[in-house]
Amino acid sequence: MRVFIKTAGIAIFFSLLFSVFLNTLSLAKADSDEKFVRPLILNDYNAESLTSLSGALSGGDEESPGTVYATISTNNGFRRGDLGAAVRLDYDVLNPGDYSFYWLKLGKAVRGKSDTTETTDLSRYNYLSFWVKGIPDLGKVKVEIHQDVEPNGMFVFGKDVSGYVYTDPYMDGAIDSKWKKVIIPLSDFSTIKDWSKMLELVFVFENKNGVPKGTIYLDDIIFGYRPASVLMEKNAKELKVPVENSFKVNGVGSKQCLTFKGTNTLSINAESINDNPFIESVRFEYSADKGATWKTIGVDYDVSKRAYKIDWRPDNSRELSRYEVRAVVEDIRGNEKATNALIDCPIQPMTDDEFLNMVERKAFDFFADHQNMETGLFSDTSGGGDASIASTGFGMTALCIGAERGWISKEEARQRVSLSLDAFLPKAEGQESLAEGKYGFFYHFLDPHTGKRAGKSEISTVDTAILVAGAITAGEYFGGDIKDKAEKIYARVEWDKFLSKEYPMKNMFSMGWSPERGFLESYWDYYTDEGILVTLLAIGSPTHPAGPEVFYAWARQKGSYGKGAEFIHSWHGALFSYQYANAWFNFQDMTDKQGINWFENSTNATITNRQFCIDNAEKYKGFGPNSWGITSMARPEGYTMHFGVPPTGNGEPEYDGTISPTGPAGSIVFTPYLSLSALKYMYINYPRLWGQYGFRDSFNYEKNWYSPIYYGIGEAMILIPIENFRSGLIWKYFMKNKHVTDALDKAGFTKVKKRR
């Protein structure tokens, strides 16, 4: 929701405006006796998602020439409230003739049919409204609505019908830095003849508008209905303030309460549409600063009755002061009236477990929202584009967590996992799998719709290992046919094909293969957690096992930083290189035959990463005892896997002040107190670091930069380690697998006293 800024003379302006253009409304609706039609809230962005409230998708046109990048903004000034947000559209139509657009589907995607959506019946509505602001000022935006004529669930230019208007006749002046409400009668989209089969709403940016590059924000996109006689009324009926003495919390009327705890039902009486035909909604707001600023709790759009209510679970993670609550009534033209503060209550602080549950759930939502339901493949990032086999392996693991936590039904999770596994298995003997690969390994990146190789992607040994680890976990968790499919995927991997048999790389795995280069000359020849994952899964293979010597073939170089403990370090020193295998293998109570406890090794590496950030806090203001995590991550110049801290194999650690929450989150099993403290500190002190899927990938405090993209591998290294810390769930099921236990036995691991 947006921050609301009143415009002087709004009532006069709208009365004049509506007297001109609302005469175009259809006679059929003008003669209707129906007073209330429940509005279609296409998106109010309160869920901090580009997906609409009905589950339909939206997005920007990111292909040049002309681009629009759509992201969610939760910054104050660009949304209305702590539980709300707005969509931010960064447009660039710099060259003459360029155009681009932001599209919102009106119906859900049709499963099994690419780029196809259900249509939506808008025949009961007669206006479209939304709020808009822009930086810099933008004269107007083209608004299109598309009707499906074919009907095939997709818009085909020249065959389907498009109606359009420009915003300038429907608002007070140009789109500028103040929020303004736009109301457009649907009859002005004059080419639309059948409103029962509508496909999408599109906001178009054209070079001819005079501002070729900038940002606009949209919020509260609504299709509604009011009788034409109401919309044509010159003077809107004045709103009445909601009845203050009718306010209740959980059914009890009071000006004071002991504490806000858990979910609370707020209710109040106010006018209905029968009392005031202009009323649109009643919203509840809270203030944590004695009324200086107000933030939206929720909105009740059902104006057919006089009792309004919403459920509220206060954010008790950041603002631990007392809360005041009020109610605000708003009409269709943006006028509003608010009560005084209705109640003043403290809140019960969020427990550490509740905080971690919130962090986990947000990370899980990434995987729930980014699985292609035709192929089962998971997107590599939140920015669209390719799927990745690593994200798919992590995604199957995430579905186990979601099912266990009740964030998704176990049956739906099982079906989703089954769809993913099917992509990597041939439908019949002699056929190829949907996912393209070689020798049971698969290309790192795949087309999410077809499973074919994406670009010049390589067949990757480590990403296939992550895929197999996810399949094993899901097989043990769900059992039955899921376990059978997971076993088949594991059995098809011909590990020996990627294993060097010649010195100096004997018994080391190539990192990959491509048609252009053949086997890559890069090998898993130096310690990293990824190498542990590859070699142990190869040793445990039921059909193409490698000998246990492969686990001891790669270099194990020890080093330390400052006065810290000595440990076996990776080549670049990135924190992720000490985390991946530990997401599935529980090494904390075992050592290999050389006496190495890999859990403790990663613990020492984590402590070193933190200490390095403490020691360099004067050099980089974003570093500190609770602000650490130098790892693979996005940075202002692009993604890197080469950042790290000493000791390193290359002797030249790279860093630039960027850190990632995936660092401390991925190490929470090693350093529980230090990691939890860091995550809470980042959450409280860097609100921009928190978004649609929880913690963003990374940030650079000095450059005031926060990653706009979420990465599947990053979300996984938040979700899985936190779940293992809380319940040990993934460790429990993965370590049950007979091939996993065989691998550990063959590699010479033995039990030791569990560390406390």
C-alpha positions, 0 to 999 in steps of 0.5 A: 500500500502506498503512503497517502498524500492528500491533494488540495482541491481533490473533491472539486477536481474529481467532481468536475472530472467525473461530470465530463467523462462518466457520461460515457458509461454504459446505459445497462450499468447506469440503469442497474439497481445493484448497489454493491459488487465486491471489487476485484483487488487485482493487486494491493502488493501487501503480500510483497509479491508480483503475483496477484491476490488471485494467483495470477502473474505479472512482470516487466518487459525486460527485452531490449529495445525498451525495458521495464523492470518490475520489483517490489518496493517496501520503502517508506514513501513508496508504500502504505504501511509495514505490511504493504508495498507497491510495485516499482517499475524502472522503465527505459525507452530512451530511443525514438520509437522505443516502448515497453510495458508492465503486464498483469495477467487477470487469470491464473496460468493454465497448467501444462500450456506454456504462456497460457492463462485463464480469462477473467469475467469483468462484465460486472465492473464498470471502472478501473482504479489505481494509485500512481506516482513517478520520479521524474515527473511523467506526463502520462502512461498508456493503459491497455486491456486485452480481450481473448477472442480466439480463445486460446488463453494468450494475447495474439496481436491482430487477432485478439482485441486491445482497448487503450486510454492514456491516464492524463484525462483521468487524473489531477495533472501529470504523474509526479512525486505525489500519489494520485488516484486514477479512475477510468470507466471501462466503457472508455476502452471502446474497442472491447466488446465482450468483458467476460473474456479478459486476459490482461491489463498492461501499462505501456511506456512510450518514448513519445511521452517526453520522459524516456527513462525513470521510475513509477510506482503503482498500487491498489489496482482495482476493478470496481462497480458503482452505478453511473448515477453515483459516479456522475454525482458532482458532489461526493457525499462526505464520509463519516468517521468510523464509530470509535466506541464500537472498536474491539480487539478479539471481540472485547471493547477496550481503550487499553490492553495487556499486550498484543500477542499472536493473531488478533481480530480488530473490528469497528463499525462504520458506514456501509454502501447503503449509507454512503454510496461512495465508500470503498473500504475501511482500513486499520493502521498502527503507529509505533511512534505515538501517531507520528507515522501510521502503517497499514495493517489491513483493508476490508473492502466489503462495504455491504455491511457496517461491521468491518474487521481484519486479522492482525499479527503484529511485527514483533521482531523490529518495533518493540514499543507500544502500538497505537491503532486507528481506523480509516474510511476511504471513498472511491475518489481517495478521500478519507477520514480517520479515527483518533487512536483507538487503543494503546498496547505493548506487544510481546517480543518475537522469540528466536524460534519465531524469528527463524520460522519467519526467515525460513518461511520466506525462503521457502516461498521462493521455491514455492513460487519459482517451480515451473509446473509444466516441467518441475524445474526450479528457476535459478533466480527471481528474475526469470530466465533459466532454470538450474539443476542446483536450484531444482535439487535445493527445491526438492529439499525445500518441499520436504521442509515446507510439507513438514512445517505445514506451509504446503500440504504433503500431497501437493509437495509430493506431486511437485517433487514427482514432477521434478524427478520425472524431468530427469528420467526417460519416459520409456526405455531407450528415450532421453529425459526431458532434462538434457544431459550426458552420462546421467549428469545434466546441464547446469542451466536448462530452459524451464519450459523444455528442459533443453540446454540453456545457452552455452551451459556446461554439464556440471558435476557439482550441480548434478550432485546437488540435484542427486542430494535433493532427490535422495532427501525427497525419496527418504522423506516421501518414500514410495514411488518418490524413492524409486524415482530418486534411486533411478536418477542416482543410479543413472549417474556414471561418475567414472566418466568424469573421473581422471585416471591420469596424473597429476589429476588422477582420482579427481573429478572434472568440474564438467563437460561441454560439446564445445570444449569436451571435459573441462580442464578444471578439476575438484583438486582442492578442498571445498565442501562442494568437492566433499559432496561430489566425491562422497556421492560418487563413492556411494553410487549403487551402479557406478561407484568410485573408490574411497581414494577419491575422497583423499585425492584433493589437496588439503592445505591448512592455514589460519587467520590471526590468532584463530584456529587452524583449519583446511581452507578452500581456494578462494575462502568464500564461506559457501565453500564450507557449507554445501555438503553440510546441508545434507551430511551431518558430520558433527559426530564423525571424523574421516580416516585422517581424523578430520571433523569436517563440521568443526572445520567449517565452524573454524572457517565461519569464525574466521570469516566473522573475525575478518569482518570485525578486523576490517570494520574501519575499512568498510562501514558495513562490516562488524561483529554482527555484519559479516558473511563474505561468500559467493553473492551478488555485488553492485558489479555482478555476481561473484563466486571468488570473494573470500577471506584468508587463509586462501589457496590463491593467497589473494582474498577478494572483498569489496564491502559487500556481505550476504545474509546467506553467510551467517544463515548457512553457518547457523549449525556451526555458530548458532549464537553468532549467526542468529545475532547477525541475522537479527541485527541485519533484519532490524538495522537494514530494513531494505535487506528484507523483501518478498522472499525474506533476506535479499542475497547481499548488500553493500552499506557504503554504496547504499546497494541492496541486491534486487535479485533472489538466487535459488542457491542463496535461498537454499543456504538460508532455508536448509541450515536453519531447518537443520539447526531447528529440527535436524530434519534434512540431516535425519532423512538424508543420513537414513539413505543406505547409499549415503551410509555406505559412502561414509563407511567406505570413505573411512568415517568413524563416530566420535563423541558428539560435540556439545 
